[in-house]
Amino acid sequence: MRTLKKTLATAAATLTLLAAGVVTASPASAAAYNGACGSGYSVVNSAPVRFDLGTVFLTYNSSNGYNCVVTVRSADSEGFAMPMSAGLRRAGDASSFKSDTGEYSYYAGPVYVYASGSCVDWRGVIGNQATERYATNCG
């Protein structure tokens, strides 16, 4: 009986703290663009990889017309090698496809494709989770 009362008291105290906002779940550490594409490239699009594993960043350099893609692991999933990739092509142009695939601890890429005046297809993979976007960022 004493154990039951103690358990109920603990549960009640926890619920009170949660209701008051004192105890909060820590949010997943989102991946931030790491500058891997180099100077002159600005992030123009991004897409999360499922289960908060990371983010795929699409960048563009307006001075040379190149897009660049990099797949970055979130802080919660980085630090040990696992299969990763970053891929990019002019939309619908299989011959322009470039990718970086391997076992990485932090990020895959950078991958560059000249796409001035074109839309791009881009993707990233972390483990067995893929994120793909088609015919975006036209221009």
JOGI-V790292 format. One record per residue. PSI is psi as a letter, one per 20 degrees, with the letter a starting at -180 (* if undefined). Layout:
psi
PSI
PSI
This chain:
psi
g
g
g
g
g
g
g
h
g
g
g
g
g
g
h
g
g
g
h
i
j
h
p
q
q
p
q
q
o
q
q
q
p
j
j
h
i
a
q
i
p
q
p
i
q
q
p
q
p
q
k
k
h
a
q
p
p
p
r
q
o
i
h
i
j
q
q
q
q
p
p
p
q
q
h
i
j
r
i
q
p
r
p
q
r
p
q
q
r
p
p
j
n
h
i
j
p
q
r
o
p
a
o
q
h
g
q
q
a
q
p
q
p
p
k
p
j
q
r
q
p
q
r
q
p
o
c
j
o
q
p
q
p
q
l
r
l
q
*
